[in-house]
Amino acid sequence: QVRLLESGGGLVQAGGSLRLSCTASGLTFSTFAVGWVRQIPGNERELVAVMSRSGAITHYAESAKGRFTISRDNVSNRVYLQMNNLEPEDTALYYCAADPILPTLPRFQYWGQGTRVTVSS
């Protein structure tokens, strides 16, 4: 059974930082592209950042460029999202996701349950 377990969400003031983590199990992690997707209530899901299987390729949403960094560790089966200079508009439920193919849309085969990020002004 594939599981993606996120952690690291919470409440932070604007300008602050958070590091989200996601631990994967039940799959050959290094054969999956991974990504972070967020959803604001009432809005569509947004693909925030995605990384290829080897980590050589990354893509970011315009809103994340320069502030967020995705990384992965294929030994410990983890993916991270370092978020700096957070803004109230970043408040959302953040999902970790994995797919065999590097997606350009928020469509992944496997999803975590999400971790909530709240940024206060």
Salt bridges, closest charged atoms under 4 A:
GLU46 OE1 - ARG38 NE 2.70
GLU62 OE2 - LYS65 NZ 2.70
ASP90 OD1 - ARG38 NH1 2.86
ASP90 OD2 - ARG67 NH1 2.71
